[in-house]
Amino acid sequence: KNEVEQSPQNLTAQEGEFITINCSYSVGISALHWLQQHPGGGIVSLFMLSSGKKKHGRLIATINIQEKHSSLHITASHPRDSAVYICAVNNMDSNYQLIWGAGTKLIIKP
Amino acid sequence: DVKVTQSSRYLVKRTGEKVFLECVQDMDHENMFWYRQDPGLGLRLIYFSYDVKMKEKGDIPEGYSVSREKKERFSLILESASTNQTSMYLCASSLQGRGLNQPQHFGDGTRLSIL
């Protein structure tokens, strides 16, 4: 079993829909990261969370430490949000290494 | 803004060749990382370095080596390239942060094909 599980693996939605991507983990963590990867390769860090909720524009990330679960929400989705969204966690036993989820491929249709 | 630059976006090499992938960051970050990314597998750590001349094996170091002679530059070396090393290679850097978690900043990736 992977230590970081994302769902769904693939998601297709219409422009304007509210999007939720989930991340569950099984290890003790010191932080959780959400990242975005557009076609072509480059990865951009969206959020780093250790508790509660963060918001940036139309993106909202939440984390529930007790349930070992995080969600990434996109409000008023747009075709330019189409990308792979990746969850990663800092294992408490390591300051350097991240444990990576496999990613969620999101397609927003106009 | 942090800039992480990988020397090539696309690279085609032959089996048995020695391949060098170069990565340079401009923000004086202590930590640097090399990952490979394959469909369905997510990112897997090959090697990382937390200081000049220091290196640590990641999850899949076999067939690879690294070099960090200067703080800003981290090189990944495929000693004798094989077809199963065809992949997307991503370099990242981060501040050491004295134990605090720091976000990693990524380059655009190198898509390497071994024929």
Interface residues (C-beta under 8 A of the other chain):
Chain A: S30 A31 H33 G40 G41 G42 I43 V44 S45 M48 S50 I86 A88 N90 N95 Y96 Q97 L98 W100 G101 A102 G103
Chain B: R9 N31 G40 L41 G42 L43 R44 L45 F48 Y50 E56 G58 M88 L90 A92 G97 G99 N101 P103 Q104 H105 F106 G107 D108 G109 R111
